[in-house]
Amino acid sequence: MFLSETSEKVSNYAVPFPAGFQKLEAGTSLVVQSINPEYGKGEVSAINLLLKSDLKLEIFSDPEANETDWLTAGTKFLSALYGGLKAPSLNQLRFTLFSRKKEPPKIRSLPPTDEAAIQHVRRARLQALIWRAADKSEPPKLDICAFGWKLEAGIPSPEFGTTAVAPSSILQIVACSCKSQPPCSTNRCSCRSARLSCTTYCSCSGDEVCANEHTVSMDSMSATPDEEDDD
């Protein structure tokens, strides 16, 4: 299905050669790397974007192109694929898409982070350069470790972003699920034993029934300085 639909669409793509070929070559490598059919980012939607957009992707498969330029072209394609061409960054686009949902979306349905996208685009760049040399007697001599891959015991594996998935203050949050009566009255409470305040994420909700001596109530946190002085 993918090959037949793509062939039909490409056959109607009237652009001068080799500019059209370069755009398709570059775009197709990005498409292959970007497919996520489970969340609506399949081959057809990516190819449609490639054919209809005015993204300057020819530079992506140009062996002489500056790294900054082809990285920019690739990340713009990813932003457009997720409907955020005008977003200042993929991180900002992730936040915008997440905050617009009434229910928290599945993480896989969101665009990659900026750092992960860079590795993603580098792998697509490598693929485009190898395809471009398909009519040569030997593939180009390229260091795959400079294109989003790493070698582990001589075996290539993808290089992923190293940015933390969330701020450290969020990752350090401990949420208890105490069933004692009253709640959080023993050191079995993970928050109490860690000397942390219970929060709304805990089973006790961090409200007045919580017996954790370290719990700071939401009322006291929201009190203004004047209110605190009155007390």
Secondary structure, DSSP 4 states (H G I P E B T S, - for coil): -HHHHHHHHHHT----TTHHHHHHHHHHHHHHHH-BGGGTB-HHHHHHHHHH-----GGGG-TT--HHHHHHHHHHHHHHHTT-TT-S-HHHHHHHHHHH-SSPPPGGGSPPPHHHHHHHHHHHHHHHHHHHTTTSSS-----GGGTTEEEETTEEEEPPP-S-SS-HHHHT-------SSSTT-STTSHHHHTT----TTSTTTTSTT---TT---HHHHH--HHHHHH-
